[in-house]
Amino acid sequence: MAEAEEEKIYTRLMATAMSEALGDTPVVCLLGPRQSGKSTLVRRLLPKRHYVTFDDPGLLDAAQADPLGFLRALPEQVTLDEIQRVPELLPPIKLLVDENRTPGRFVLTGSANLLLLPSVNESLAGRMEVVRLHPLSEMEKQGTETSFLETLISGALEAAVSESGQVVSGTAEAICSGGYPEPLGRPARSARRWYRQYLDAVIQRDVSAVAQVRKEDDLRRLVEYLAHQTANLLNVNAASNDLGLDRTTINRYITILERLFLVRQLPAWHRNGMKRLVSLPKVHMVDSGLAANLLRLTPSDWSLHGTEFGGLLESFVVQQLICQSGWVDSELKFSHYRDKDQKEVDLVIEQGRRVWGVEVKRSASIKRTDAKGLARLATQAGKNFQGGALLYSGTNTLPLEPPNCFAVPIDRLWHE
């Protein structure tokens, strides 16, 4: 399933990082899910560059048959699309770069996470910079320039009261539309077909680039299962019992889905000496639009299926903030907090030793008890705790009891 050109032109906020990498690094690798807009971004930044895609079977065969000869036959500066299909090219790329270290000589794009393949780190260490392109964030879809994440970590959140009784609009629509450019402009029925075909293409064409899978149907069943479990602690035993697959297979398949950017495991936050913290990761579907399609949820279901939308909402927020870190601070670390007293924080953000917390609530009203998780995180982090936010469906930004914490309208993620 080749990446399609977007009908609407979106400003991709990772374009700056991409341009900077091209200016000083011989190999620039743009990684992200299939159909997230990688090819479109590269072609806009480098419209005259020679472009080769390994979705073309003839080119794929030629590159696999004679990797070095194939590369030597190309122009000095070239884009190689879907590089995960031809890992044999990586050692010859290293050889050619060592002969000529011109910045931006090779641009690689990949729909699988090459960094999880040992051969990549061995071949291109010190020669390659990786830029991650997520599906479109709501900021990019709305054309917003100032990110909520930047406001949070700069300590610029302030109380603001609007009219009482109002509720943020557009949240369900943002969740269900997701971030893949192609289905955004389609009618609902056409978009649903696109998601089904997308998942088919990833499983049938991309899985083989990262692993051998005997039963593709089992992998598809796991994707659908994880959509129902999104934002929950990963329970491999439960998944094994529900799907009739052994634990080893479940773990292996989840690793495959992570490599293909379909799911993410969000690790548990921890500190040395803290024994009462839960260590299990949470599992999140990366794109809320795909997850909503698998759950057969539409924006009109927002008030009818609150429990399922609650998990989707949390995964949506996690994805938005991880997206925003790409242009705010790519070194930020993300995790979740949960202890054995059932106190939890949906997202913990770390910058060096500094810590912030983000909670997500679907409701349009808040209670003092809603901030208990943030208060517990503040206690555990001590002097390193910088503040936090409780994102909810109300329209007022209100102070909470933990220091520098506020209840914040969820649409601040995409509106300034």
C-alpha positions as CSV (number, residue, x, y, z in Angstrom):
1,M,0.0,0.0,0.0
2,A,2.1,2.9,-1.3
3,E,1.9,6.2,0.6
4,A,-0.5,8.6,-1.0
5,E,-0.1,12.3,-1.6
6,E,-2.3,14.4,0.8
7,E,-5.0,16.4,-0.9
8,K,-4.7,19.0,1.8
9,I,-1.2,20.5,2.5
10,Y,-0.3,20.2,6.2
11,T,2.7,22.0,7.7
12,R,4.7,19.2,9.3
13,L,6.4,20.5,12.4
14,M,9.2,17.9,12.1
15,A,10.3,19.5,8.9
16,T,12.7,21.8,10.8
17,A,14.4,18.9,12.5
18,M,14.7,17.1,9.2
19,S,16.3,20.1,7.5
20,E,18.8,20.5,10.3
21,A,19.8,16.9,10.1
22,L,20.2,17.1,6.3
23,G,22.7,20.0,6.9
24,D,25.2,18.1,9.0
25,T,24.7,14.3,8.8
26,P,25.5,12.0,5.9
27,V,22.5,9.6,6.5
28,V,19.2,10.9,7.7
29,C,16.5,8.3,8.5
30,L,12.9,9.4,8.7
31,L,10.9,6.7,10.6
32,G,7.2,6.5,11.2
33,P,4.1,4.5,10.4
34,R,3.1,3.6,6.9
35,Q,0.9,6.4,5.4
36,S,2.0,8.9,8.0
37,G,3.4,11.3,5.3
38,K,7.1,10.4,5.2
39,S,7.4,10.4,1.4
40,T,5.4,13.5,1.1
41,L,7.6,15.4,3.6
42,V,10.8,14.3,1.9
43,R,9.6,15.2,-1.6
44,R,8.5,18.6,-0.4
45,L,11.9,19.3,1.3
46,L,13.9,17.8,-1.5
47,P,11.9,18.1,-4.7
48,K,14.8,17.5,-7.1
49,R,16.4,14.6,-5.3
50,H,16.4,11.1,-7.0
51,Y,13.8,8.9,-5.3
52,V,13.7,5.1,-5.1
53,T,11.0,3.2,-3.4
54,F,11.3,-0.5,-2.4
55,D,7.6,-0.9,-2.7
56,D,8.6,-1.4,-6.4
57,P,9.2,-5.2,-6.7
58,G,11.8,-4.8,-9.5
59,L,13.9,-2.3,-7.6
60,L,13.6,-4.5,-4.5
61,D,14.9,-7.5,-6.3
62,A,17.8,-5.6,-7.8
63,A,18.8,-4.1,-4.5
64,Q,18.7,-7.5,-2.7
65,A,20.7,-9.2,-5.5
66,D,23.6,-6.8,-5.5
67,P,23.3,-4.2,-2.7
68,L,26.7,-2.4,-3.3
69,G,26.3,-2.4,-7.1
70,F,22.8,-1.1,-6.8
71,L,23.9,1.9,-4.7
72,R,26.9,2.7,-6.9
73,A,24.5,3.0,-9.8
74,L,22.5,5.7,-8.1
75,P,23.2,9.5,-8.0
76,E,25.4,10.6,-5.1
77,Q,22.4,12.0,-3.2
78,V,19.3,9.8,-3.1
79,T,16.2,9.0,-1.1
80,L,15.6,5.3,-0.4
81,D,12.0,4.7,0.6
82,E,10.9,1.8,2.8
83,I,14.4,0.8,3.6
84,Q,13.3,-1.8,6.1
85,R,12.6,-4.1,3.1
86,V,16.3,-4.2,2.2
87,P,18.5,-4.3,5.4
88,E,21.2,-5.7,3.1
89,L,21.8,-2.1,1.9
90,L,22.9,-0.8,5.3
91,P,26.6,-2.1,5.3
92,P,27.2,-0.8,1.8
93,I,25.7,2.6,2.8
94,K,28.3,2.7,5.6
95,L,31.0,1.9,3.1
96,L,30.0,4.6,0.7
97,V,29.5,7.2,3.5
98,D,33.0,6.5,4.8
99,E,34.3,7.2,1.3
100,N,32.3,10.5,1.1
101,R,30.6,12.0,4.2
102,T,28.7,14.7,2.3
103,P,25.8,15.9,4.6
104,G,22.4,14.6,3.5
105,R,23.9,12.1,1.1
106,F,21.4,9.4,1.9
107,V,17.9,9.9,3.1
108,L,16.2,6.7,4.3
109,T,12.5,6.3,5.1
110,G,11.2,3.4,7.0
111,S,7.8,2.1,8.1
112,A,9.4,-0.1,10.7
113,N,11.6,0.9,13.6
114,L,15.0,0.2,12.3
115,L,16.6,1.2,15.6
116,L,15.3,-2.1,17.1
117,L,17.4,-4.0,14.5
118,P,20.9,-4.6,15.9
119,S,22.5,-4.4,12.4
120,V,21.5,-0.8,12.0
121,N,23.2,0.4,15.1
122,E,26.3,-1.5,14.2
123,S,26.3,-0.3,10.6
124,L,25.5,3.4,10.9
125,A,26.5,4.4,14.4
126,G,27.8,8.0,14.2
127,R,26.8,8.4,10.6
128,M,23.0,8.6,10.9
129,E,20.5,10.9,12.5
130,V,17.0,9.6,13.1
131,V,13.9,11.8,12.8
132,R,10.6,10.4,13.9
133,L,7.4,11.3,12.0
134,H,4.2,10.5,13.8
135,P,0.8,10.6,12.2
136,L,-0.5,14.1,12.1
137,S,-1.0,15.7,15.5
138,E,-4.0,17.8,16.1
139,M,-1.7,20.8,16.2
140,E,-0.7,20.1,12.6
141,K,-4.3,19.5,11.5
142,Q,-5.4,22.8,13.1
143,G,-2.4,24.8,12.1
144,T,-1.5,25.7,15.7
145,E,2.0,27.0,16.4
146,T,2.4,27.1,20.3
147,S,2.3,23.6,21.8
148,F,0.6,22.8,25.1
149,L,3.7,20.6,26.1
150,E,5.9,23.7,25.7
151,T,3.6,25.7,27.9
152,L,3.5,23.0,30.5
153,I,7.2,22.4,30.9
154,S,8.0,26.2,30.7
155,G,5.8,26.8,33.7
156,A,3.5,29.1,31.8
157,L,0.1,27.6,32.7
158,E,-2.2,30.1,34.4
159,A,-5.7,30.0,35.7
160,A,-8.4,31.3,33.3
161,V,-12.2,31.2,33.8
162,S,-14.7,31.3,30.9
163,E,-18.4,31.0,31.0
164,S,-19.7,28.4,33.4
165,G,-21.3,25.2,32.2
166,Q,-19.6,25.0,28.9
167,V,-18.1,21.9,27.5
168,V,-15.2,21.5,25.1
169,S,-16.3,20.5,21.6
170,G,-14.6,18.5,19.0
171,T,-12.8,16.0,21.2
172,A,-14.6,12.9,19.9
173,E,-14.1,14.1,16.3
174,A,-10.4,14.5,16.9
175,I,-10.1,11.1,18.4
176,C,-12.0,9.3,15.7
177,S,-10.3,11.1,12.8
178,G,-6.8,10.1,13.9
179,G,-3.7,11.3,12.3
180,Y,-3.2,9.5,9.0
181,P,-3.5,12.1,6.2
182,E,-5.2,10.0,3.6
183,P,-8.6,9.2,5.3
184,L,-9.1,12.7,6.7
185,G,-10.8,14.1,3.7
186,R,-12.9,11.0,3.0
187,P,-16.6,10.4,3.9
188,A,-17.0,8.1,6.9
189,R,-17.8,4.9,5.0
190,S,-14.8,5.4,2.7
191,A,-12.5,6.2,5.7
192,R,-13.6,3.0,7.4
193,R,-12.7,1.0,4.2
194,W,-9.3,2.7,4.2
195,Y,-8.5,1.7,7.7
196,R,-9.4,-2.0,7.0
197,Q,-7.2,-1.9,3.9
198,Y,-4.4,-0.1,5.8
199,L,-4.3,-2.8,8.4
200,D,-4.3,-5.5,5.7
201,A,-1.4,-3.9,3.9
202,V,0.7,-3.5,7.1
203,I,0.2,-7.1,8.1
204,Q,0.5,-8.7,4.7
205,R,3.4,-6.6,3.4
206,D,5.4,-5.0,6.3
207,V,5.4,-7.7,8.9
208,S,7.7,-9.9,6.8
209,A,10.3,-7.1,6.9
210,V,10.7,-7.4,10.7
211,A,9.8,-10.9,11.6
212,Q,8.4,-14.2,10.4
213,V,4.7,-14.8,11.3
214,R,3.0,-18.1,10.5
215,K,-0.6,-17.0,11.1
216,E,-1.4,-13.4,10.1
217,D,-4.9,-13.8,11.4
218,D,-3.5,-14.3,14.9
219,L,-1.7,-11.0,14.6
220,R,-4.8,-9.2,13.4
221,R,-6.8,-10.6,16.3
222,L,-4.2,-9.3,18.7
223,V,-4.4,-5.8,17.1
224,E,-8.1,-5.8,17.6
225,Y,-7.7,-7.1,21.2
226,L,-5.2,-4.4,22.0
227,A,-7.6,-1.7,20.6
228,H,-10.1,-2.8,23.3
229,Q,-7.3,-2.8,25.9
230,T,-5.7,0.6,25.0
231,A,-4.6,2.6,28.0
232,N,-4.7,-0.4,30.3
233,L,-1.8,-2.2,32.0
234,L,-0.4,-4.9,29.7
235,N,-1.7,-8.3,31.0
236,V,0.0,-10.9,28.8
237,N,-1.6,-13.8,30.8
238,A,-5.1,-12.4,30.1
239,A,-4.3,-11.9,26.4
240,S,-3.0,-15.4,26.2
241,N,-6.2,-16.9,27.7
242,D,-8.5,-14.7,25.7
243,L,-6.8,-15.3,22.3
244,G,-5.7,-18.9,22.8
245,L,-2.0,-18.0,22.1
246,D,0.9,-18.7,24.4
247,R,2.7,-16.0,26.3
248,T,5.8,-16.2,24.1
249,T,3.8,-15.6,21.0
250,I,1.9,-12.7,22.5
251,N,5.1,-11.0,23.6
252,R,6.7,-11.6,20.2
253,Y,3.7,-10.2,18.3
254,I,3.5,-7.1,20.5
255,T,7.2,-6.5,19.7
256,I,6.3,-6.7,16.0
257,L,3.4,-4.3,16.3
258,E,5.7,-1.9,18.1
259,R,8.3,-2.1,15.4
260,L,5.5,-1.2,12.9
261,F,4.4,1.8,15.0
262,L,0.9,0.4,15.5
263,V,1.1,0.1,19.3
264,R,3.4,1.4,22.0
265,Q,4.3,0.2,25.5
266,L,4.5,3.0,27.9
267,P,6.9,2.0,30.7
268,A,6.1,2.4,34.4
269,W,7.8,5.3,36.2
270,H,10.1,4.3,38.9
271,R,12.7,5.6,41.4
272,N,15.4,3.7,43.3
273,G,14.1,2.4,46.6
274,M,10.4,2.8,45.8
275,K,9.0,-0.7,46.3
276,R,5.3,0.0,46.1
277,L,5.2,1.1,42.5
278,V,3.5,-1.1,39.8
279,S,6.1,-2.1,37.2
280,L,3.9,-3.2,34.4
281,P,3.8,-1.1,31.2
282,K,0.6,0.3,29.7
283,V,-0.3,-0.5,26.2
284,H,-1.5,2.2,23.8
285,M,-2.7,2.1,20.3
286,V,-0.6,4.8,18.5
287,D,-3.3,6.2,16.2
288,S,-6.7,6.8,17.8
289,G,-8.4,6.8,14.4
290,L,-7.4,3.3,13.7
291,A,-8.3,2.2,17.2
292,A,-11.7,3.9,17.0
293,N,-12.3,2.1,13.7
294,L,-11.4,-1.3,15.2
295,L,-13.8,-0.6,18.1
296,R,-16.5,0.6,15.6
297,L,-16.9,3.9,17.5
298,T,-17.9,7.2,15.9
299,P,-18.1,10.7,17.4
300,S,-21.9,10.2,17.9
301,D,-21.0,7.4,20.4
302,W,-19.1,9.8,22.7
303,S,-22.0,10.0,25.3
304,L,-23.1,6.3,24.9
305,H,-19.8,4.4,25.2
306,G,-17.9,6.4,27.9
307,T,-15.8,3.5,29.1
308,E,-14.4,2.7,25.7
309,F,-13.9,6.3,24.8
310,G,-12.1,6.8,28.1
311,G,-9.3,4.5,27.1
312,L,-9.2,6.0,23.6
313,L,-9.0,9.5,25.1
314,E,-6.0,8.7,27.2
315,S,-4.2,7.0,24.3
316,F,-5.0,10.1,22.2
317,V,-3.5,12.5,24.7
318,V,-0.4,10.4,25.2
319,Q,0.1,10.4,21.4
320,Q,-0.4,14.1,21.1
321,L,2.1,15.0,23.8
322,I,4.7,12.5,22.4
323,C,4.2,14.1,19.0
324,Q,4.8,17.6,20.4
325,S,8.0,16.5,22.1
326,G,9.5,16.0,18.6
327,W,9.7,19.8,18.2
328,V,9.8,20.9,21.8
329,D,12.5,18.5,23.2
330,S,13.1,15.1,21.6
331,E,15.0,13.9,24.7
332,L,11.9,14.0,27.0
333,K,11.1,10.7,28.6
334,F,7.5,9.4,29.0
335,S,6.1,6.8,31.4
336,H,3.1,6.3,33.6
337,Y,2.7,6.2,37.4
338,R,0.8,3.6,39.4
339,D,1.3,2.4,42.9
340,K,-0.2,-0.4,45.0
341,D,-2.6,2.0,46.6
342,Q,-4.2,2.4,43.1
343,K,-3.0,6.0,42.8
344,E,-2.0,6.7,39.2
345,V,-1.0,9.3,36.7
346,D,-1.6,8.7,33.1
347,L,1.5,10.3,31.7
348,V,4.8,11.2,33.5
349,I,7.1,13.5,31.6
350,E,10.8,13.8,32.5
351,Q,13.4,16.3,31.4
352,G,16.6,15.3,33.1
353,R,15.6,15.0,36.8
354,R,12.6,17.3,36.4
355,V,9.2,15.6,36.5
356,W,5.7,16.6,35.4
357,G,2.4,14.7,35.5
358,V,-0.6,14.7,33.1
359,E,-3.9,13.1,34.0
360,V,-6.8,12.7,31.6
361,K,-10.5,12.8,32.5
362,R,-13.4,12.5,30.1
363,S,-15.8,14.5,32.3
364,A,-16.5,18.2,32.1
365,S,-16.3,18.8,35.8
366,I,-13.6,18.0,38.3
367,K,-13.4,17.1,42.0
368,R,-10.6,17.5,44.5
369,T,-10.1,13.7,44.5
370,D,-9.3,13.8,40.8
371,A,-5.9,15.3,41.6
372,K,-4.9,12.5,44.1
373,G,-2.6,10.8,41.5
374,L,-0.8,14.1,40.8
375,A,-0.4,14.7,44.5
376,R,1.1,11.3,45.1
377,L,3.5,11.7,42.2
378,A,4.5,15.1,43.6
379,T,5.3,13.5,46.9
380,Q,7.3,10.7,45.3
381,A,9.2,13.0,43.0
382,G,9.9,15.5,45.8
383,K,11.9,18.6,44.8
384,N,12.0,17.3,41.2
385,F,8.3,17.7,40.7
386,Q,7.6,20.7,38.5
387,G,3.9,20.6,38.1
388,G,1.2,19.0,36.1
389,A,-2.1,19.1,34.3
390,L,-5.5,17.4,34.5
391,L,-6.9,17.5,31.0
392,Y,-10.7,17.4,31.0
393,S,-13.8,18.4,29.0
394,G,-14.6,21.7,30.8
395,T,-13.6,25.1,29.5
396,N,-11.9,26.6,32.6
397,T,-8.3,26.4,33.6
398,L,-8.4,26.0,37.4
399,P,-5.7,25.6,40.0
400,L,-5.4,22.2,41.7
401,E,-4.0,21.4,45.2
402,P,-0.6,20.0,44.1
403,P,1.9,22.8,43.4
404,N,1.9,24.2,39.9
405,C,-1.0,21.9,38.8
406,F,-4.0,23.0,36.9
407,A,-7.2,21.5,35.4
408,V,-7.0,22.4,31.7
409,P,-9.5,22.1,28.9
410,I,-8.4,19.2,26.7
411,D,-8.6,21.3,23.5
412,R,-5.5,23.2,24.7
413,L,-3.7,20.3,23.1
414,W,-4.6,21.9,19.7
415,H,-5.8,25.4,20.4
416,E,-3.5,28.2,21.6
